[in-house]
């Protein structure tokens, strides 16, 4: 059996996601609201049959996975870590644009961090693993990373992830219409 759907879960709310700060590799914990969101994700997905559950090793995604009830079967993948924002870690887009007007993460990347193409190469490995899982797959990860993964699922360039806004603790589903890779559900709150 081939993969039929890949369910994407962006981690629950953190203080930095609430403030619009770029949170790449800094291990920020979930807020109380973020923990409640993670539990709600679990209630929504509890009955789903899954061939594979993968999570980012970063605490906010791993905790979301655990609180949702999938921690005991989840496998950690470094490829699911959030975009490395380098020198822009912890800063908002508005702050960055004060120094660098017109800056776009998608086009310009981050000094000392990753480009969209580098993130795309990482998620391509996750997509290959998901497609060979033999059933539905559940991924717990991060906003920008999951947006790039979606673009690559659809056969688009990694920077096309800019078109897919993704809120904390939302569900999205990638799948197929016949042999065509499609988005089945996007940015659905729980």
HELIX and SHEET records of a PDB file:
HELIX    1   1 UNK A   15  UNK A   18  1                                   4    
HELIX    2   2 UNK A   32  UNK A   45  1                                  14    
HELIX    3   3 UNK A   59  UNK A   67  1                                   9    
HELIX    4   4 UNK A   78  UNK A   80  5                                   3    
HELIX    5   5 UNK A   86  UNK A   88  5                                   3    
HELIX    6   6 UNK A   93  UNK A   99  1                                   7    
HELIX    7   7 UNK A  105  UNK A  108  1                                   4    
HELIX    8   8 UNK A  116  UNK A  131  1                                  16    
HELIX    9   9 UNK A  143  UNK A  153  1                                  11    
HELIX   10  10 UNK A  158  UNK A  163  5                                   6    
SHEET    1   A 6 UNK A  75  UNK A  76  0                                        
SHEET    2   A 6 UNK A  52  UNK A  55  1                                        
SHEET    3   A 6 UNK A 137  UNK A 141  1                                        
SHEET    4   A 6 UNK A   6  UNK A  10  1                                        
SHEET    5   A 6 UNK A 170  UNK A 177 -1                                        
SHEET    6   A 6 UNK A 180  UNK A 189 -1                                        
END                                                                             
